[in-house]
Amino acid sequence: MNIIEKLRDIVGERASASPAERLCYSSDASQVRGTPDCVVRPLSTAEVSSVVELAAAEGVPVTARGAGTGLAGGAVPLRGGIVLDLSGMDRIVELDLSNLAVVVEPGVVQARLNERLRPRGFFFPPDPGSAAFCTIGGLIANNGSGMRSVKYGTTRNYVLDLEVVLADGSVVRTGSRTLKAAAGYDLTRLFIGSEGTLGIITQAVLRVAPLPKARRLVIAAFDSAEEAGRTVAATFAAGIVPSACEILDRTTVAVLRRCDPTLRLPDGDVLLFEVDGSEGAAAEAAAEIAALSSTTAASVAVVAGAEEMEEIWAARRLVGAAISRLDPAKSRIYVGEDVGVPIKEIPALIREVSEISDRFGIPAMKYGHIGDGNLHVALFIDVLDDGEWARLAGAADAIHRAAIRLGGTVSSEHGIGAARSEYMNEQLGSSALSVMRAIKGALDPRGIMNPGKLGLDDGPSPGGYG
Amino acid sequence: MIEMRREVEDSRSGTETKTETKETKVETAEISIDPRTIELCVRCGTCRSVCPAFEVLGWESKNTRGRVMVAKALGEGLAPDASVLDSLNTCTTCGICAAKCPAGANPPAIVQSARMGLVSQGVMTEAQAGFRTRIAESGNTFGEGGDRLGWLSDPDREGLKESSDLVYFVGCLDSYRYPEVAKKTFDLLKRFGATLLPEEVCCGSPLIRTGSDAGKFVDRNLRQIKMIGAKTVITGCAGCYSTLKKDYPPEFEVVSVPEFLAEHLAELDLRRLDLTVTYHDPCHLGRGSGIFDPPREVIKAICRLEEMRSNRQDARCCGGGGGVRAGYPDLSLEIAKLRLQDVPAGVDAIVSCCPLCIRNLSDASSEVEVIDLVDLVERAIVPP
């Protein structure tokens, strides 16, 4: 009996080895490619356990996947084997709001969870641009975050307990439902950001937060992105912590206007500061930021209308893919898109990115969560021009190395996957990477869990783009 | 132009639908999809949150992003087996993916081009082949042999004008499945001088949507429209409207029945009815053609309107279009059931302006009556 038949014994028709599925599960939103031998859509922990047990017995790689919105190839089966599409495990199992907790399966979409929580006055704060379609499992596996991490932190801060299927098919719980616990190694955090290399998350207990009563948005426009970066550093130095702090360089502003001509955004390189809290606290913080920004900004405005604020945030969430609206001959390619540096190095990073863009002749749109040092660089090329692909790879590499040189990271929230695995040693140092490899070896001795990722093994890496 | 040179394999995995490939051998052929339209898709996954077929089926190949990957791969040598055909043909062409795509891609156009490329090589599902055969043999989508104007009364038939500024294009569905709607519509329109095409045939929509050429049928209808001297063609079917508007030469104005009725509300002498209805936006009339307000104006002139949970630009598909009702009836009904979940509680009827939507929503066991806008208008007309 071949493996697809054995998988069908476990999940019935929710296993496929058809050419169309093998193709469609061979990539995420990155340029990394790897074709699975089969795709399985389990609906329960028991099914996941059985599939992994089978994979272990057969020595077949297993790669977990949520919505496949990743930007680093984390869900791409580099060495074939089985892709576990967990997006069908999408039940919100329990709302336990008196304990500030919810229990979810990994395939729950972030926005669906927040739709359930909103009427009850709560929310799950990690807020990526892909909130409308990304899954909680993917967020946990990549320690995803988003625009409000500057105040609320990343997914790591909201996971209390996980149910995980290990590489031999056994099932463990990693934490507890208490808001704090001091009981040995923090296994929950070990699995957060592990990108499916240690086990498959099949259930999560999440902490949720009360919705703030009021929000304000301060929009400040500057003559240069560097000037905007300096203003961010000055704001934090003054002791103000906004709930979101985003930069949109002038190219990004042009794209947003093209998508929605009614958006009221000023000319220039723009900072969006969101503050939240009580009505009084939000208004006071907005006034402080507006006053501070006005010393360096060309214009400052405060938005209080919930609808207008949401329109701006909705446009911002999707801007990453929208560059083609400005030039239909250009496409956004997600490489070098997630670097982060300490806040005071932001002006230097912006300057370096501009220089790299000029040097390689690849236009760059800069936007992102500048408040936590995370700059999303959107490099866009004519994908039908091979020369542009080569220069793109050079530009992405230079951006990654600049971030490391400035004391930062090649990924702030999108993950390492395969696209950035070559930088792990340079960023972490060989000692830290050795510790990670030792953990990997202990939990997955046969190396079947998402091989080829995080720079953990010596196998072939995709090596290039396109 | 991407050159494709493949053999078709029937490597069905056993997990897909009942569709079978019709032909078995493909020689060299071309799929004419501009690569730039494909490269606009950056695989961000936004479409996962809106594609109605994906919501039911859950496989990546049955989502917009997957279909664009499939279309691209066909140009690069992917063999068009059954799983490939299922991927492309489970798209209802509802267009909500295009409306939501941040990159501005137009996936339904890519899907239609890919279907056309395969059909031109003889690679198609039984349902696609069925449309071709039935329409070629009978001139209508059902293969009906009966009189297309069978619903027309003898006096009306005898009184049909041979020339007029206005023509009512009935469509296959109203001609053969909802003849009473055809009659009610013509009763309204003839007051304004409308006539009919003496030998109307299918507008071509099912052929175009499923990847076949409809030129012969376009020509036959066009010849009659010109013979009558019509400046305006009115239709009550969203699919016909979209096709007449976008796939016929721009030699006449195309007006939908709701637009016409809204423009002539004052002349219709309608009375108020003590009803609350909701309105289902047909994809090809609403999102596809921007006709959102006229049907609502007509409804509000008659009774109360309560909107569906998703409406206008965001309205979910009924599941009937793009050849899905014929090719994947189970999927089609599941999509319709999801759409019915958007119906507000307590309404007396679901009103729409497309017989395909009405038929699909009715077949999905709607607890609420699904009626054409013209049915509602007819109830509100004060008897002379």
Chai-1 contact restraints between the chains, C-beta under 6 A:
chainA,res_idxA,chainB,res_idxB,connection_type,confidence,min_distance_angstrom,max_distance_angstrom,comment,restraint_id
A,E13,B,T15,contact,1.0,0.0,6.0,A-B,restraint_1
A,S16,B,S13,contact,1.0,0.0,6.0,A-B,restraint_2
A,S16,B,T15,contact,1.0,0.0,6.0,A-B,restraint_3
A,A17,B,S13,contact,1.0,0.0,6.0,A-B,restraint_4
A,S18,B,S13,contact,1.0,0.0,6.0,A-B,restraint_5
A,S18,B,S83,contact,1.0,0.0,6.0,A-B,restraint_6
A,P19,B,D81,contact,1.0,0.0,6.0,A-B,restraint_7
A,P19,B,S83,contact,1.0,0.0,6.0,A-B,restraint_8
A,A20,B,S61,contact,1.0,0.0,6.0,A-B,restraint_9
A,A20,B,V70,contact,1.0,0.0,6.0,A-B,restraint_10
A,A20,B,S83,contact,1.0,0.0,6.0,A-B,restraint_11
A,A20,B,V84,contact,1.0,0.0,6.0,A-B,restraint_12
A,A20,B,S87,contact,1.0,0.0,6.0,A-B,restraint_13
A,E21,B,S61,contact,1.0,0.0,6.0,A-B,restraint_14
A,L23,B,M69,contact,1.0,0.0,6.0,A-B,restraint_15
A,L23,B,A73,contact,1.0,0.0,6.0,A-B,restraint_16
A,C24,B,E60,contact,1.0,0.0,6.0,A-B,restraint_17
A,C24,B,S61,contact,1.0,0.0,6.0,A-B,restraint_18
A,C24,B,G66,contact,1.0,0.0,6.0,A-B,restraint_19
A,C24,B,M69,contact,1.0,0.0,6.0,A-B,restraint_20
A,Y25,B,E60,contact,1.0,0.0,6.0,A-B,restraint_21
A,A29,B,R43,contact,1.0,0.0,6.0,A-B,restraint_22
A,A29,B,C44,contact,1.0,0.0,6.0,A-B,restraint_23
A,A67,B,G45,contact,1.0,0.0,6.0,A-B,restraint_24
A,A67,B,R48,contact,1.0,0.0,6.0,A-B,restraint_25
A,T69,B,G45,contact,1.0,0.0,6.0,A-B,restraint_26
A,G88,B,G58,contact,1.0,0.0,6.0,A-B,restraint_27
A,A132,B,S49,contact,1.0,0.0,6.0,A-B,restraint_28
A,F133,B,G45,contact,1.0,0.0,6.0,A-B,restraint_29
A,F133,B,R48,contact,1.0,0.0,6.0,A-B,restraint_30
A,F133,B,S49,contact,1.0,0.0,6.0,A-B,restraint_31
A,L318,B,P102,contact,1.0,0.0,6.0,A-B,restraint_32
A,A321,B,V42,contact,1.0,0.0,6.0,A-B,restraint_33
A,A321,B,C44,contact,1.0,0.0,6.0,A-B,restraint_34
A,A321,B,P102,contact,1.0,0.0,6.0,A-B,restraint_35
A,A321,B,A103,contact,1.0,0.0,6.0,A-B,restraint_36
A,A322,B,P102,contact,1.0,0.0,6.0,A-B,restraint_37
A,S324,B,L40,contact,1.0,0.0,6.0,A-B,restraint_38
A,S324,B,A103,contact,1.0,0.0,6.0,A-B,restraint_39
A,S324,B,G104,contact,1.0,0.0,6.0,A-B,restraint_40
A,R325,B,G104,contact,1.0,0.0,6.0,A-B,restraint_41
A,S331,B,E39,contact,1.0,0.0,6.0,A-B,restraint_42
A,R332,B,V42,contact,1.0,0.0,6.0,A-B,restraint_43
A,V383,B,E39,contact,1.0,0.0,6.0,A-B,restraint_44
